Structures are given as C-alpha cells and as structure tokens.
Amino acid sequence: MQATPEAQATPAYDVESLRAQFPALQGGAAHFDGPGGSQTPLAVADAIARQLTSPMSTRGEVTVAERNSDAAVVAARQALGDMMGTDPGGVVFGRSMTALTFELARTLAQDWGPGDEVVVSRLDHDANIRPWVLAAEQAGATVRWTEFDASTGELAPEAFAAVVTERTRLVAVTAASNLIGTMPDLRAIAALAHDHDALLFVDAVHLAPHGLIDREAWGADVVTCSPYKFFGPHCGALAAAPEFLESLHPDKLVPSSDAVPERFELGTLPYELMAGVTAAIDVVAGIVPGDGSRRDRLHRSLAAVATHELQLRAQLEHALVELPGVTIHSRAARRTPTLLLTFDGNESKDVSRQLAARGVNAPAGHFYALEASRALGLGDSGGLRIGLASYTNSDDLDRLLTGLHEALEP
C-alpha cells in the first residue's frame, strides 16, 4: 500500500535534510518508536563528546575545567528555558522526569495532611500519577481522579471541575497523552486549579517533540520534560518560577548549595548530558532555517513540524480505515501524531514482531499509561503504538502500511 502524494514535506520543511543529521536513520529501519525516545542527531553526540574530552571538573570560576563545567550548566538552563517558555533560573535537572516528580511530590507532601486532596488523571503516564498517589497516601491526604472519555479520547476541563474542591492542593495532568495523543485544554485546567488555590503540575514529556511548551502562557506552576524525546540524551528537566522553588525545601546534603535551582539537584550534575541537551534544542530550533531568538526559531520550527506530522497522520489514518479489523483508539480533536491500534484476531505484540521483521519499529504495550490502557478496555496489554516524528517521511509510511497489510492478511 502506498501513501498518497499529499504526505510530502511541507514548504520550507526539508525532511530529508533533517534525516541526514541522524546516523541511526541510515540503518535501514523505519522508526515509529519516537514516543519512547527519539533517535539522536550527530550534533548532539558531538556536543557530548566535546564536553567529555575538554578539561572538566566540578563547577567553579578559577580553572578552565571549572569554567567549562559551569558554562555547560548555564547554557543548558537557558536552552531549556527557551524550550519550555520559562525563566531559566527555575530549570532543575534530574536523572529523569520520573525521579524529579517523585522528589517534588515528597517535598510538597511535607505540607499535606488529612483533609487535603490531590487530583490525578486516568489519561496520564504513571510517572504523573504514582508519585502523587504515594505522597498523598503517606501524608494522609485524599486522591481524587479525573476520568477521560474512552469513546472519544477527550479529557475535558469539566472532568476536573467535578473533582477539584477548596481542599485540592495540586492538580496533575499531561500536556499530551503518550498512549493516544490527547492534548487537554491546559489553560482552562490551570484557571480551574488556581481558582481553588491549587497548584498545576504538567507533564509535557510527550508533547515536547510535537509542539511548543509554554509554562507561563499555560498557567502551569510546574512543567516537566525529557530531552531524550526530542533528540537529546537521557535525563529529565523540571521548570517552575524561581520564587516558587524558593518556597520549597527539599532534602539535601548539608554542604550542598541552598540556592535555587541547585537545592533540588542531587550530587554532581552530568555536564556532558547538559551539553547534549543544549545541542538538541538547537537542532530543533534549526529545523526550519531563519532569524530570531531561539524561542522564535523553536516556535517556527515546531509549527512546521506539526504541519508535517499532521499531513502524514491524515494520510495514515485514511489508509488504516481500509484495513479490516483495525481499531484506532486515538480520537481526540487535538492530539499528537500518535496512534494506538488494536486488531481483531491478532495480538498487538504479534503484529509488532511481524513489523520488526520487516524493518519497521512500532512497539506494543501500555507504555506506562496503565490507567489509560485499562480505561480504554485494553487491560494491561495496551495496543500497537505508531509514533510519527519530525523525521518520518513518506517512505517510512509506505513501509508501515505495507507491513501492516501483510501482517493482517488472512
């Protein structure tokens, strides 16, 4: 089966030029596994190698080694501030988004107790559920759940209005579902949370490769992301207003800095990974050439990415309708180009293996969105996840559709 010509790159968007920057894409596989982590451009690997092979020590101002390390941290905070629409002075680095969320949940829960409430969503990745559930349980607080509409994939603000009360201390929600792509109305949810004097914590991990994060415009108190989802190395980042972070006192070593954001960062920072984060964000900003600030360039490039991915998604969905026995569970009006499929008479994991044998990488499972998978009626098995990415091209789409057609033949 062939994708139709409309799936070609959009004007000013050169997908082949982008692909040429990724050594892994020359390996022969068609990658639809981006939601689990993108492939890495050469510029990022080079930046990591340069940092590692340059003089480097703990941060300081005296030696070249100290200054190199400090410069890597400062540059990465600035780059992530540009990426996340926030003050770089409130950017915290961590091992992963999960680790950062657990640490923040433990810190915030120091002030929670019986009668307090925390709101989480069935749509979310468990990294934005379990840390809050466990922290609330340990503090004696109550957990309340928002439910999404399994028939449409929508998570409406009204679902939060039904459970947020004057006792709510924090609302946690995803910016985009890593399972079915749904993008909730964050501004409306933020307004509702703040009307009740609650904090809004947003998991933007899945959104980041597909759209512009804007912590301040969203009204989110805290936003997290994972650079390895948008070309970078494996680490996590959390962003909040510096004055908010100043009000929190996490556990730390006595000699460790009490400055913000350093008081939230445990141990010596991975300077080489931070250099890779900066390089990754610069690659994203340069997808569409042009002038302007890095934030402006990110806005322009990610808008072009969204158009490119939307065209491919439309072509893919049109073709999938023609395949017998395929159910598409990604249905929300606003969503990322992430499709969750199940198949009549075929296990998703078996279809995934058959695609892999044809050089098409599309994994199956619940992808840690366990609550969402169960709410969709898919239990713990989930489905086949197809993740379109900025570097996906028409040939990838053709190979996927051909592979699915062959795998589903009676």
Secondary structure, DSSP 4 states (H G I P E B T S, - for coil): ----GGGSPPTT--HHHHHTT-GGGGGS-EE-BGGG-----HHHHHHHHHHHHS---SS-SSSHHHHHHHHHHHHHHHHHHHHHTS-GGGEEEES-HHHHHHHHHHHHGGG--TT-EEEEETTS-GGGTHHHHHHHHHHTPEEEEE---TTT----HHHHHTT--TTEEEEEEESS-TTT-B---HHHHHHHHHHTT-EEEEE-TTTTTTS---HHHHT-SEEEE-GGGTT--S-EEEEE-HHHHHT------TTS--STTGGG--SS--HHHHHHHHHHHHHHHTSS---S-HHHHHHHHHHHHHHHHHHHHHHHHHHHTTSTTEEE----SSB-SEEEEEETTB-HHHHHHHHHHTTEE--EE-TT-HHHHHHTT-TTT-EEEEE--TT--HHHHHHHHHHHHHHT--
